[in-house]
Amino acid sequence: MSVIVVVEPHTLLRLGLLQVLSAASPDALIYETNYSQISTVGCSDQAIDLVILSLSSIEQMAQLVDTVNQSFVPRAILLLADSDLEADVLHTCPPNVAGYVLKHSAPEVMQAAVKLVLAGGTCFPLVKRRAQPTPPAAESAASLLSAAPAQLESSPACATGSRKSAKSTGANLSECEKLSLTPRQYEVLVLLARGYPMKTVGRLLNISVATAKAHTEMLYQRLDVHNRNAAVYEAVSRGATLGWPSIEAARQSVGKLTAN
């Protein structure tokens, strides 16, 4: 059972968050408080999985995050912000700050973000985080993004996970921006476009299946679609090649995918 604490100064907004969270994690134990009563929440004897911290201003963020960490020692913190947070601001946060969600986001986006963070993932919309070292045994999705589809399907390394990692190309980052996806969401989409099942997507990205599913839900929300085929079609319609050699090759592959 997950234990979640909601820190929101406005009562009505706090109640709304509780409803959204109950739908996202019906089995979770959820506590709620405001800024002035953080230290009085009766959950000090429990391990806190997630604190959802609403920010009234960016200037308060560092102090509020420190207070939350001192009071709850949570595994992860998900911020609620009025506008996109700059990378320089986020890079000063403690490592357990796992992302942020805009306050005007749809409930489904909030639910997907919570599931993602609880599954061990991060949620930084359009923000490039500090690079993390790739485990030697894990295949890098970046190497998949730089390979042609035929190579992906036939390469022995794709089956063994032994291929060396490579950096994402400028073209891939450009497509992330074009589709309004994070680099990780784009990586998931590229693998989905190849027809890989969710279990294989998780293995290739060295993440759990639950995290892969949460990333998939988030990218569906950003592309305003409801399934894999529609996501791939929408991305290519916007001019993304998704790792294929050209937009023409991408369109041909999408035609085959939707035909199946």
C-alpha positions in Angstrom: 0.0 0.0 0.0 1.4 3.4 -1.0 1.4 6.3 1.5 0.9 9.7 -0.1 0.9 13.2 1.5 -0.8 16.1 -0.2 0.5 19.6 0.8 -1.8 22.3 -0.6 -2.6 25.6 1.1 -6.1 26.0 -0.5 -8.8 23.8 1.0 -10.9 23.4 -2.2 -7.9 22.5 -4.3 -6.7 20.1 -1.7 -10.0 18.3 -1.7 -9.9 18.1 -5.5 -6.5 16.6 -5.4 -7.7 14.0 -3.0 -10.4 12.9 -5.4 -8.0 12.7 -8.3 -5.5 10.7 -6.2 -8.2 8.3 -5.0 -9.0 7.5 -8.5 -5.3 7.0 -9.5 -4.4 4.9 -6.4 -7.5 3.5 -4.8 -5.5 1.4 -2.4 -3.2 4.2 -1.3 -3.3 5.8 2.2 -3.5 9.5 1.6 -2.9 12.3 4.1 -3.5 16.0 3.5 -2.2 19.2 5.0 -1.4 22.9 4.4 1.9 24.7 4.7 1.5 25.7 8.4 0.5 22.2 9.6 3.1 20.1 7.9 4.7 19.0 11.1 1.4 18.0 12.7 0.3 15.4 10.1 -0.1 12.1 11.9 2.0 9.9 9.7 5.4 10.3 11.3 5.6 6.5 12.0 5.0 5.5 8.4 7.3 5.4 5.4 6.1 8.0 2.9 6.2 7.0 -0.7 5.2 10.3 -2.3 4.6 13.9 -1.2 2.6 16.1 -3.7 3.8 19.6 -2.9 1.8 22.5 -4.4 4.0 25.6 -5.0 2.5 29.1 -4.4 5.7 30.7 -5.8 9.1 29.5 -7.1 10.8 31.6 -4.4 9.3 29.3 -1.8 10.2 26.1 -3.4 13.6 25.4 -1.8 12.3 26.1 1.7 9.1 24.1 1.2 11.1 21.1 -0.2 13.5 21.2 2.8 10.6 21.3 5.2 8.9 18.4 3.5 12.0 16.3 3.5 12.7 17.0 7.2 9.1 16.2 8.2 8.3 13.2 6.1 11.6 11.9 4.6 9.6 10.8 1.5 10.9 8.5 -1.2 9.7 11.0 -3.9 8.3 14.5 -4.2 6.0 15.6 -7.1 5.7 19.4 -7.4 2.6 21.2 -8.6 3.5 24.4 -10.4 1.6 27.3 -12.0 4.0 27.3 -15.0 6.9 25.2 -16.4 9.9 25.1 -14.2 13.3 26.0 -15.6 16.0 23.4 -15.8 18.4 25.5 -13.7 15.9 25.6 -10.9 15.2 21.9 -11.0 18.8 21.0 -11.0 19.2 22.6 -7.5 16.5 20.3 -6.1 17.3 17.2 -4.0 17.4 14.0 -5.9 14.0 12.8 -4.5 12.2 15.6 -6.4 10.9 13.3 -9.1 9.1 15.9 -11.3 6.3 18.4 -11.6 2.8 18.7 -13.0 1.2 22.0 -14.1 -1.8 22.9 -11.9 -4.0 23.5 -15.0 -3.3 19.9 -16.3 -6.2 17.5 -16.8 -6.9 15.0 -14.0 -5.7 12.2 -16.2 -2.3 13.8 -16.6 -2.0 14.1 -12.8 -3.1 10.5 -12.3 -0.5 9.3 -14.9 2.2 11.3 -13.3 1.5 9.9 -9.8 1.5 6.3 -11.2 4.8 7.0 -13.0 6.5 8.4 -9.9 5.1 5.7 -7.6 6.5 3.2 -10.1 10.0 4.7 -9.7 10.0 7.0 -12.7 10.3 10.8 -13.1 8.0 13.4 -14.7 9.8 16.5 -16.0 7.7 17.9 -18.9 10.0 19.3 -21.6 12.9 19.6 -19.1 16.2 17.8 -19.7 17.5 16.4 -16.4 21.1 15.8 -15.6 22.4 12.7 -17.5 22.4 9.6 -15.4 25.0 6.9 -16.0 23.7 3.9 -18.0 24.3 0.5 -16.5 26.7 -1.5 -18.7 24.4 -4.4 -19.1 21.4 -2.3 -20.1 20.7 -1.5 -23.8 20.3 2.2 -24.4 17.2 3.4 -26.1 19.3 6.2 -27.6 21.2 3.5 -29.6 17.9 2.2 -30.8 16.8 5.7 -31.8 19.9 6.1 -34.0 19.5 2.8 -35.7 17.4 2.0 -38.8 14.3 -0.1 -38.3 15.7 -3.1 -40.2 18.8 -3.1 -37.9 16.5 -3.0 -34.9 14.6 -6.0 -35.9 17.6 -8.1 -36.9 20.4 -7.1 -34.7 21.5 -9.8 -32.2 22.3 -7.1 -29.7 18.7 -6.1 -29.6 17.9 -9.5 -28.3 20.8 -9.8 -25.8 20.9 -6.2 -24.6 24.6 -6.0 -25.1 24.9 -3.2 -27.6 26.9 -0.1 -26.4 24.9 3.0 -25.5 25.0 6.1 -27.7 24.0 9.7 -27.2 20.7 10.9 -28.6 21.1 12.9 -31.8 20.1 16.5 -32.3 17.4 15.2 -34.6 15.9 13.2 -31.8 15.9 16.1 -29.4 14.3 18.2 -32.1 11.5 15.7 -32.5 10.9 15.7 -28.8 10.3 19.4 -29.0 8.1 19.0 -32.1 5.9 16.4 -30.3 6.0 18.1 -26.9 7.4 14.9 -25.4 10.2 14.4 -22.9 13.2 12.4 -24.2 12.1 9.4 -22.2 8.5 9.6 -23.6 10.0 9.8 -27.1 12.1 6.8 -26.5 9.1 4.8 -25.4 7.2 6.0 -28.5 10.0 4.9 -30.9 9.9 1.4 -29.4 6.1 1.3 -29.6 6.3 2.3 -33.2 8.5 -0.8 -33.8 5.7 -3.0 -32.4 7.5 -4.0 -29.3 5.3 -5.3 -26.4 5.4 -3.3 -23.1 7.6 -5.9 -21.4 10.3 -5.5 -24.1 10.0 -1.7 -24.0 10.7 -1.9 -20.3 13.7 -4.2 -20.7 15.3 -2.1 -23.5 15.0 1.1 -21.4 16.0 -0.7 -18.2 12.8 0.4 -16.5 9.9 -1.6 -15.0 6.8 -2.5 -17.1 4.8 -0.3 -14.7 7.1 2.7 -15.5 6.9 2.0 -19.2 3.1 1.9 -19.0 3.1 5.2 -17.1 5.3 6.9 -19.7 3.0 5.5 -22.4 -0.1 7.0 -20.7 1.7 10.4 -20.5 2.7 10.4 -24.1 -0.8 9.5 -25.1 -2.1 12.5 -23.2 0.4 14.8 -24.8 -0.5 13.6 -28.3 -4.2 13.5 -27.5 -4.6 9.9 -28.5 -5.8 6.7 -26.9 -3.7 3.9 -28.3 -0.4 2.9 -29.8 -1.3 3.1 -33.5 -2.9 6.5 -33.1 0.1 7.8 -31.2 2.5 6.7 -34.0 0.2 8.0 -36.7 -0.1 11.4 -35.0 3.7 11.7 -34.4 4.4 10.9 -38.1 1.6 13.3 -39.2 3.5 16.0 -37.3 6.6 15.3 -39.3 8.5 13.0 -36.8 10.5 10.2 -38.4 10.7 8.2 -35.1 14.1 6.8 -36.0 13.3 5.8 -39.6 15.7 7.0 -42.3 13.1 9.5 -43.7 9.6 10.8 -43.3 8.6 8.7 -46.3 9.9 5.6 -44.7 8.1 6.4 -41.5 4.8 6.9 -43.4 5.2 3.6 -45.2 5.9 1.8 -41.9 3.0 3.5 -40.2 0.7 2.4 -43.1 1.8 -1.2 -42.4 1.3 -0.8 -38.7 -2.2 0.5 -39.0 -3.1 -2.1 -41.6 -2.3 -4.8 -39.1 
